[in-house]
Amino acid sequence: MHIHKLEKIWLVFGIGMLGVFLLILGISTFSYGLEPPSAHQAVNMENLYDTPPFDELGLNKLNDKEYEAILTAYVFGFNTGDEEFTVPVGSTVHFKATSPDVVHGFEIPGTNANMMVVPGIINHVTYTFDEPGEYLILCNEYCGVGHEIMQTTITVK
């Protein structure tokens, strides 16, 4: 098989540029200490509601204007415990969620609070509510035929 001289030059040039790109990417990754996120926390799905923090669903006050909201996303609903989520204006809420069944979404429209709720993984998102009102929390990941009714609210007063 005969390869033309110009084709050989372009092949060497292309492979060389690929090598330079990978070398620069590797050096910058190690020099900046970049790595994929790996600090996820797993939860045993067989006894999900007996395992902390999901053994006490609801809103927990951490300090003056900081709260932790523990919830689970299940097929066509959010389990927030027996209480409604109500926080004062200016509060920071740390949401922790998981799912006992399939992948769900967690989104508060109009904010940057958005995450995927993966079964068996404790998923986190934090948001500070600076404006009063009722904020809709909905599932933005298709999870089945009743997906459009999957929602709950958080009230900021």
Secondary structure by P-SEA (a helix, b strand, c coil): ccccaaaaaaaaaaaaaaaaaaaaaaaaaaaacccccccbbbbccccccccccccccccccccccbbbbbbbbcccccccccccccccccbbbbbbbcccccbbbbbccccccccccccccbbbbbbbbccccbbbbbbcccccccccccccccccc
